[in-house]
Amino acid sequence: MKKAVVLLSGGLDSTVTIAVAISAGLEVIPLTINYGQRHMRELRAAKEVVKFYNLENHVIIDLDLTVFKTSALTSPDFDVPEGTGDDLSGTMIPVTYVPSRNIIFLGIAAGLCESESAEKIFIGANSIDYSGYPDCRPEFLEAFQKTLEVGTKAGIEGRPLSIEAPLLYLTKADIVGLGKRLGAPLHLTWSCYKGGVKACGRCDSCLLRLRGFREAGYEDEIAYEVRS
Amino acid sequence: MKKAVVLLSGGLDSTVTIAVAISAGLEVIPLTINYGQRHMRELRAAKEVVKFYNLENHVIIDLDLTVFKTSALTSPDFDVPEGTGDDLSGTMIPVTYVPSRNIIFLGIAAGLCESESAEKIFIGANSIDYSGYPDCRPEFLEAFQKTLEVGTKAGIEGRPLSIEAPLLYLTKADIVGLGKRLGAPLHLTWSCYKGGVKACGRCDSCLLRLRGFREAGYEDEIAYEVRS
């Protein structure tokens, strides 16, 4: 059975991504980076998703990125902004951008792949209904793939790791529909940028998620403060 | 004054690299990743180098990579091998290879650059007298540079971060000579893969270092168990 490392934040996209990897018959190693994001709610969601799938090999790596002072997700100096609900895939990069996050996360995933003799890295990057982050785009993933080919032992020995981003060209509604078809535990996931008991329903991430469920024709079973 | 993040392990190469960056008139932010390497001796050296240069902005980030079980530098399951003294730049990758280490470190450095509005990342990668690591080669650095251009906010806004590897094509003797000319505190650095009170004098890293000093015509002032 081929092995794959799956980056799992505990959000909607990464949970559908792990469902895709499992349904493809791969032996999955879930990898969660605890990077000092504002709340631990997301980490709890990741653990619950891993438990749902009866996986016992969850790798959780602590990496304190709170030194990155410019992101609302790693610094207490910012409030998480409320979303506008429109033009979420525009060219302006929001304050929730964590510098180089996917470069760092894919790098750690690549190291774990090499260490575990896995062949694939799954990431829930999405270039359609996303928040404008540069490291969620196909150009980035292609460049990183090339980096793995020349910069890892596996690569120069002719067994390059491959990056799989099965959600890259899906809308949020597509992602919800795919997750539902695969039986992914969407009710356990957490997308809100804030860490309350209920999702806020106001930040970009909540707005994208709610719209995705609505357009897919499903109800989002998690609790919200407001449903816009 | 332009800013640069300098990856500083506390070894010979990264210390000469920070000397190069300082002598170029850059405002330097030293970045050390404490990644669970076998010993803290290297971290102490990094701190002493930073103190030597009177820098007060040393960023130390903890990242536990001991989950990478295949490297002698992160796993207690291996002994650090003794070097042979010849053919150190051959094609075989030694057990001291830490999977994807420079991808991860450069990713974190890139994030810090973006966060601090710095423009350059300095790394002491060397492709001549090195231990055969794939992530020390020019091909890797070029691919990573391309990744930064498309995968960071700075890159897509037309201010791509640049990776500077001033030692890339130098021999170890060249590096020693350059460090001496720049007044770098080579006596504070630590290269040995082991963490004893004295450097072992037997591992690949010690052998490379000792040969470099010998060929450059300088005495290595640190203490060794044996000097081969």
Interface residues (C-beta under 8 A of the other chain):
Chain A: V59 I61 D62 L63 D64 L65 V67 F68 K69 T70 S71 I93 Y97 V98 P99 S100 R101 N102 I103 I104 L106 G107 I108 A110 G111 L112 C113 E114 S115 P134 D135 R137 E139 F140 A143 F144 K146 T147 L148 E149 V150 G151 T152 K153 G155 I156 E157
Chain B: V59 I61 D62 L63 D64 L65 V67 F68 K69 T70 S71 I93 Y97 V98 P99 S100 R101 N102 I103 I104 L106 G107 I108 A110 G111 L112 C113 E114 S115 P134 D135 R137 E139 F140 A143 F144 K146 T147 L148 E149 V150 G151 T152 K153 G155 I156 E157
